């Protein structure tokens, strides 16, 4: 990652995805980002940027389900979209988001490896576990 912070959207890839999503996001855009991660076979590498986009999409799903961690967790445009599209927080979409997250934290995930290499995997995992809780 070029730069990153503790939240799943505090990196350049997720920030760009959120900016683009706020401009013209759709439920299919969320599903596409999530499916890239959820559909990646366990014996294939998952690119860090793909994982970052899927995590940002999962945060939108949580927000659409009225389960945002804090109002500052997502850009205002994304929160506005989520508040107008509760269908993005339906159980089926939340299940897809959880599936994507499980793949992201698993083996052969470049993003998980980057957090481990930086010595910050435990803190990142706490953030991810919080997101998973908000998606149940």
C-alpha positions in Angstrom: 0.0 0.0 0.0 1.2 3.5 -0.8 -0.1 4.9 2.5 -2.5 3.4 5.1 -4.1 3.9 8.4 -6.1 1.8 10.9 -9.5 2.0 9.2 -10.2 -0.2 6.2 -10.7 2.9 4.0 -7.5 4.7 5.2 -5.4 3.8 2.2 -5.0 5.3 -1.2 -6.7 2.4 -3.1 -9.8 2.4 -0.8 -10.0 6.2 -0.8 -10.0 6.3 -4.6 -12.6 3.6 -4.7 -14.8 5.6 -2.3 -14.4 8.8 -4.3 -15.4 7.0 -7.5 -18.2 5.3 -5.7 -19.6 8.5 -4.2 -19.7 10.0 -7.7 -21.7 7.2 -9.4 -21.9 4.1 -7.1 -24.3 1.3 -7.7 -25.2 -1.9 -5.9 -23.6 -3.8 -8.8 -20.4 -1.9 -8.2 -20.4 -3.1 -4.6 -21.1 -6.6 -5.6 -18.3 -6.5 -8.2 -15.7 -5.3 -5.7 -16.8 -8.0 -3.2 -17.0 -10.8 -5.8 -13.4 -10.2 -6.8 -12.2 -11.2 -3.3 -14.9 -13.7 -2.5 -14.5 -15.5 -5.8 -10.7 -15.7 -5.7 -9.7 -19.4 -5.2 -7.7 -20.0 -2.1 -4.8 -21.3 -4.1 -4.4 -18.0 -6.0 -3.0 -14.7 -4.7 -5.4 -11.9 -3.9 -4.0 -8.6 -4.9 -3.7 -5.9 -2.1 -5.6 -3.4 -4.2 -8.4 -5.8 -5.0 -8.7 -6.6 -1.2 -8.7 -2.9 -0.3 -11.5 -2.1 -2.7 -13.5 -5.1 -1.4 -13.0 -3.9 2.2 -14.2 -0.4 1.2 -17.3 -2.0 -0.4 -17.9 -4.0 2.8 -17.9 -0.8 4.8 -20.5 0.6 2.4 -22.6 -2.5 3.0 -22.4 -2.0 6.7 -23.3 1.6 6.4 -26.4 0.7 4.2 -27.4 -1.7 7.0 -27.2 1.3 9.4 -24.1 -0.3 11.1 -21.4 2.3 10.4 -18.7 2.4 13.0 -18.5 6.2 13.2 -19.8 8.9 10.8 -16.2 9.8 10.1 -15.4 6.2 8.9 -16.6 6.9 5.4 -16.7 10.0 3.1 -19.9 12.0 3.3 -20.9 11.1 -0.3 -20.6 7.4 0.4 -22.6 7.7 3.6 -25.3 9.7 1.7 -25.5 6.9 -0.9 -25.7 4.2 1.7 -28.5 6.0 3.6 -30.5 6.1 0.3 -29.9 2.5 -0.6 -30.8 0.2 2.3 -31.0 -2.7 -0.2 -27.2 -2.7 -0.2 -27.4 -3.8 3.5 -29.7 -6.7 2.9 -28.6 -10.1 4.4 -27.5 -11.5 1.1 -25.2 -8.6 0.4 -23.8 -8.7 4.0 -23.1 -12.4 3.5 -21.2 -11.7 0.3 -19.2 -9.0 2.2 -18.3 -11.4 5.0 -17.2 -14.0 2.5 -14.9 -11.5 0.8 -13.5 -10.5 4.2 -12.8 -14.1 5.1 -10.8 -14.5 1.9 -9.0 -11.2 2.5 -7.7 -12.3 5.9 -6.8 -15.8 4.7 -3.8 -17.3 3.1 -2.4 -15.8 -0.1 -3.7 -12.3 0.5 -1.2 -9.6 -0.3 -3.0 -7.1 2.0 -2.9 -9.4 5.0 0.7 -10.1 4.2 1.5 -6.4 4.1 -0.1 -5.8 7.5 1.9 -8.8 8.9 5.1 -7.5 7.4 4.5 -4.1 8.9 4.0 -5.7 12.3 0.5 -4.4 12.5 -1.5 -7.5 11.7 -3.1 -7.8 15.2 -4.5 -4.2 15.2 -5.7 -4.6 11.6 -7.4 -7.9 12.6 -9.3 -6.1 15.4 -10.6 -3.6 12.8 -11.6 -6.4 10.5 -13.3 -8.3 13.3 -15.3 -5.2 14.1 -16.4 -4.9 10.5 -17.4 -8.6 10.4 -19.5 -8.0 13.6 -21.3 -5.1 11.9 -22.0 -7.3 8.9 -23.8 -10.0 10.9 
